[in-house]
Amino acid sequence: MMELKKTVHFGAGNIGRGFIGALFSESGYHVTFVDIADQIINQLNEQKKYEVKLATDKQESTTIKNVSGVNNITHENEVVELIEKATYLTTAIGPNILPRIAPLIARGLTERVYQADDKLYIIACENQINATDILKEHIMENLDEDTKERLDGRVYFFNSAVDRIVPIQENNDTLDVLVEPYYEWVVETTENIPDVKGMTIVGELAPFIERKLFTVNTGHAVIAYLGYLNGKTTIDKTLASEDIAIQVQETLKETGEYLVKQYGLSENEHHKYIQKIIDRFKNPYLNDGVTRVGRAPIRKLGPEDRLVRPATEAQKAGLAFTNLAKAIAAALLFDYPEDEEAVKLQGMIRDKGIAKVLQEVSSLPEDSEITKEVMKQYEILKR
């Protein structure tokens, strides 16, 4: 029997199992999940399979096989060996964890490039622009010059954009994952790379990343923060409120005008994309909580993130940003007590006021037009 090609995937969470790992398994790869969550790793090694269920009325299900797990803290050497033999190395662990796994990946690459000429493709599948570049930088810091030279033609780093909603799972004791039917996984490369089901290859990623970030992530955040302020529990229930649905449309109209202008997208096509995304958010089977989608507001108010960046870009391009300012104001009012960042943010607002907080968190000058508009919207929403 022919041995399966191998992929090493860092992050055995819901996106890892329900999306990236699942696509590799369905493409005939053996997937080893690397994670520190012992319970999941043990289950993967005992059961060797799990189900990915679609959030639809029929709940169609696919069995994902040829999977195993390794704990990267207790079994470092095993991870190194896996990296030596893999065709792909992917991540879905959260952008802030990338620096922590880089030294171990660097060890694996150091062993690999002295033993084999086979190509390895590294792709970080994170909700962050150019996440693979960030990972690469941290890996390079852990390599000597000789190894760095040997990477050329052997190890490739590709940026990528991923999009699939994986709600909080009802049952955390099982490996099975509930995911939405829609997904998009775009990888930027001009190389000819081994086939993976569901992977779209493009020459330039920027339009795809920003289109997704400023439509899906911006839209999702607006719904979550307005839903939270209006006492709604889930994304679909929030969208059932006509006022909020209109507000979401208006916000995505602003991000859309920037995207169309910046990347020369077809206005008609982009409008269809917006509608498709809003329809995804209406899926009641996702049962997606506003507090999950709104979590970590400080990160989401970052200068390069889903709310502030489209506002600053719209302003630079001489386009409207009033609705984005309202979205930023709603995020500043997210005071969910179970969310560490929300609690911290509220403390900062009490101590320093909105303008200072936006300068600190979002890199917006205190006298900027956006800040003034956010403060105006904040007072209106606070009532």
FENLINQUI-V560148 format. One record per residue. RES is the residue in one small letter. PHI is phi in radians with two decimals (NA if undefined). Layout:
BEGIN
res=RES phi=PHI
res=RES phi=PHI
END
This chain:
BEGIN
res=m phi=NA
res=m phi=-1.23
res=e phi=-1.29
res=l phi=-1.24
res=k phi=-1.15
res=k phi=-2.06
res=t phi=-2.27
res=v phi=-1.91
res=h phi=-2.10
res=f phi=-1.47
res=g phi=1.95
res=a phi=-1.73
res=g phi=-1.32
res=n phi=-1.17
res=i phi=-1.22
res=g phi=-1.04
res=r phi=-1.35
res=g phi=-1.50
res=f phi=-2.38
res=i phi=-1.18
res=g phi=-1.04
res=a phi=-1.09
res=l phi=-1.13
res=f phi=-1.13
res=s phi=-1.05
res=e phi=-1.22
res=s phi=-1.67
res=g phi=1.50
res=y phi=-1.76
res=h phi=-1.53
res=v phi=-1.89
res=t phi=-1.83
res=f phi=-1.52
res=v phi=-1.91
res=d phi=-2.81
res=i phi=-1.80
res=a phi=-1.44
res=d phi=-0.99
res=q phi=-1.02
res=i phi=-1.16
res=i phi=-1.05
res=n phi=-1.10
res=q phi=-1.08
res=l phi=-1.04
res=n phi=-1.32
res=e phi=-1.41
res=q phi=-1.56
res=k phi=1.03
res=k phi=-2.90
res=y phi=-2.80
res=e phi=-1.88
res=v phi=-1.90
res=k phi=-1.86
res=l phi=-1.56
res=a phi=-1.40
res=t phi=-2.37
res=d phi=-1.16
res=k phi=-1.50
res=q phi=0.87
res=e phi=-0.96
res=s phi=-2.36
res=t phi=-2.09
res=t phi=-1.52
res=i phi=-1.74
res=k phi=-2.01
res=n phi=0.98
res=v phi=-2.20
res=s phi=-2.62
res=g phi=-2.45
res=v phi=-2.46
res=n phi=-1.52
res=n phi=-1.35
res=i phi=-1.56
res=t phi=-1.56
res=h phi=-2.25
res=e phi=-0.99
res=n phi=-1.11
res=e phi=-1.12
res=v phi=-1.12
res=v phi=-1.01
res=e phi=-1.09
res=l phi=-1.09
res=i phi=-1.13
res=e phi=-1.10
res=k phi=-1.89
res=a phi=-1.44
res=t phi=-1.61
res=y phi=-2.14
res=l phi=-2.27
res=t phi=-2.19
res=t phi=-2.35
res=a phi=-2.68
res=i phi=-2.20
res=g phi=1.74
res=p phi=-0.99
res=n phi=-1.28
res=i phi=-1.58
res=l phi=-0.91
res=p phi=-1.05
res=r phi=-1.31
res=i phi=-1.62
res=a phi=-1.03
res=p phi=-1.05
res=l phi=-1.22
res=i phi=-1.09
res=a phi=-1.04
res=r phi=-1.06
res=g phi=-1.07
res=l phi=-1.17
res=t phi=-1.05
res=e phi=-1.11
res=r phi=-1.13
res=v phi=-1.22
res=y phi=-1.60
res=q phi=-1.94
res=a phi=-2.46
res=d phi=-1.77
res=d phi=-0.99
res=k phi=-1.45
res=l phi=-2.14
res=y phi=-1.96
res=i phi=-1.89
res=i phi=-2.37
res=a phi=-1.54
res=c phi=-1.81
res=e phi=-2.11
res=n phi=-1.44
res=q phi=-2.70
res=i phi=-1.12
res=n phi=0.95
res=a phi=-1.07
res=t phi=-1.17
res=d phi=-1.07
res=i phi=-1.11
res=l phi=-1.07
res=k phi=-1.03
res=e phi=-0.99
res=h phi=-1.21
res=i phi=-1.16
res=m phi=-1.04
res=e phi=-1.10
res=n phi=-1.84
res=l phi=-2.04
res=d phi=-1.47
res=e phi=-1.03
res=d phi=-1.08
res=t phi=-1.13
res=k phi=-0.97
res=e phi=-1.12
res=r phi=-1.27
res=l phi=-1.12
res=d phi=-1.01
res=g phi=1.38
res=r phi=-2.01
res=v phi=-2.14
res=y phi=-2.06
res=f phi=-2.03
res=f phi=-2.11
res=n phi=-1.34
res=s phi=-2.69
res=a phi=-2.19
res=v phi=-2.13
res=d phi=-2.61
res=r phi=-2.82
res=i phi=-1.49
res=v phi=-2.09
res=p phi=-1.24
res=i phi=-1.08
res=q phi=-1.46
res=e phi=-1.15
res=n phi=-2.01
res=n phi=-1.51
res=d phi=-1.54
res=t phi=-1.96
res=l phi=-1.39
res=d phi=-1.07
res=v phi=-2.24
res=l phi=-1.67
res=v phi=-2.33
res=e phi=-1.33
res=p phi=-1.12
res=y phi=-1.25
res=y phi=-2.70
res=e phi=-2.50
res=w phi=-2.34
res=v phi=-1.96
res=v phi=-2.10
res=e phi=-1.68
res=t phi=-2.86
res=t phi=-1.91
res=e phi=-1.33
res=n phi=-1.61
res=i phi=-2.02
res=p phi=-0.98
res=d phi=-1.19
res=v phi=-2.29
res=k phi=-0.99
res=g phi=1.46
res=m phi=-1.60
res=t phi=-1.79
res=i phi=-1.81
res=v phi=-2.30
res=g phi=-1.35
res=e phi=-2.31
res=l phi=-1.58
res=a phi=-0.83
res=p phi=-1.07
res=f phi=-1.20
res=i phi=-1.13
res=e phi=-1.23
res=r phi=-1.02
res=k phi=-1.23
res=l phi=-1.05
res=f phi=-1.57
res=t phi=-1.99
res=v phi=-1.22
res=n phi=-1.23
res=t phi=-1.11
res=g phi=-1.01
res=h phi=-1.02
res=a phi=-1.14
res=v phi=-1.03
res=i phi=-1.06
res=a phi=-1.12
res=y phi=-1.23
res=l phi=-1.22
res=g phi=-1.07
res=y phi=-1.05
res=l phi=-1.13
res=n phi=-1.74
res=g phi=1.22
res=k phi=-1.53
res=t phi=-1.73
res=t phi=-2.17
res=i phi=-1.09
res=d phi=-1.17
res=k phi=-1.19
res=t phi=-1.12
res=l phi=-1.18
res=a phi=-1.21
res=s phi=-1.42
res=e phi=-1.10
res=d phi=-1.01
res=i phi=-1.22
res=a phi=-1.01
res=i phi=-1.14
res=q phi=-1.07
res=v phi=-1.12
res=q phi=-0.96
res=e phi=-1.11
res=t phi=-1.16
res=l phi=-1.26
res=k phi=-1.17
res=e phi=-1.15
res=t phi=-1.14
res=g phi=-1.12
res=e phi=-1.07
res=y phi=-1.14
res=l phi=-1.07
res=v phi=-1.10
res=k phi=-1.21
res=q phi=-1.23
res=y phi=-1.99
res=g phi=1.07
res=l phi=-1.21
res=s phi=-1.29
res=e phi=-1.04
res=n phi=-1.13
res=e phi=-1.08
res=h phi=-1.18
res=h phi=-1.06
res=k phi=-1.09
res=y phi=-1.07
res=i phi=-1.01
res=q phi=-1.11
res=k phi=-1.09
res=i phi=-1.18
res=i phi=-1.11
res=d phi=-1.09
res=r phi=-1.05
res=f phi=-1.15
res=k phi=-1.44
res=n phi=-1.13
res=p phi=-1.25
res=y phi=-1.27
res=l phi=-1.30
res=n phi=0.79
res=d phi=-1.56
res=g phi=-1.27
res=v phi=-1.13
res=t phi=-1.31
res=r phi=-1.22
res=v phi=-1.21
res=g phi=-1.52
res=r phi=-1.05
res=a phi=1.02
res=p phi=-1.13
res=i phi=-1.13
res=r phi=-1.10
res=k phi=-1.27
res=l phi=-1.70
res=g phi=-1.11
res=p phi=-1.06
res=e phi=-1.76
res=d phi=-1.67
res=r phi=-1.13
res=l phi=-1.88
res=v phi=-1.37
res=r phi=-1.05
res=p phi=-1.10
res=a phi=-1.19
res=t phi=-1.17
res=e phi=-1.18
res=a phi=-1.10
res=q phi=-1.08
res=k phi=-1.02
res=a phi=-1.48
res=g phi=1.26
res=l phi=-1.86
res=a phi=-1.23
res=f phi=-2.46
res=t phi=-1.05
res=n phi=-1.23
res=l phi=-1.16
res=a phi=-1.10
res=k phi=-1.15
res=a phi=-1.11
res=i phi=-1.10
res=a phi=-1.06
res=a phi=-1.11
res=a phi=-1.14
res=l phi=-1.20
res=l phi=-1.67
res=f phi=-1.34
res=d phi=-1.97
res=y phi=-1.07
res=p phi=-1.16
res=e phi=-1.49
res=d phi=-1.79
res=e phi=-0.94
res=e phi=-1.17
res=a phi=-1.09
res=v phi=-1.12
res=k phi=-1.09
res=l phi=-1.08
res=q phi=-1.08
res=g phi=-1.08
res=m phi=-1.10
res=i phi=-1.12
res=r phi=-1.07
res=d phi=-1.30
res=k phi=-2.07
res=g phi=1.49
res=i phi=-1.05
res=a phi=-1.04
res=k phi=-1.11
res=v phi=-1.11
res=l phi=-1.17
res=q phi=-1.17
res=e phi=-1.29
res=v phi=-1.52
res=s phi=-1.97
res=s phi=0.97
res=l phi=-1.66
res=p phi=-1.01
res=e phi=-1.03
res=d phi=-1.72
res=s phi=-1.25
res=e phi=-1.03
res=i phi=-1.12
res=t phi=-1.01
res=k phi=-1.04
res=e phi=-1.16
res=v phi=-1.07
res=m phi=-1.11
res=k phi=-1.11
res=q phi=-1.14
res=y phi=-1.04
res=e phi=-1.11
res=i phi=-1.16
res=l phi=-1.22
res=k phi=-1.19
res=r phi=-1.05
END
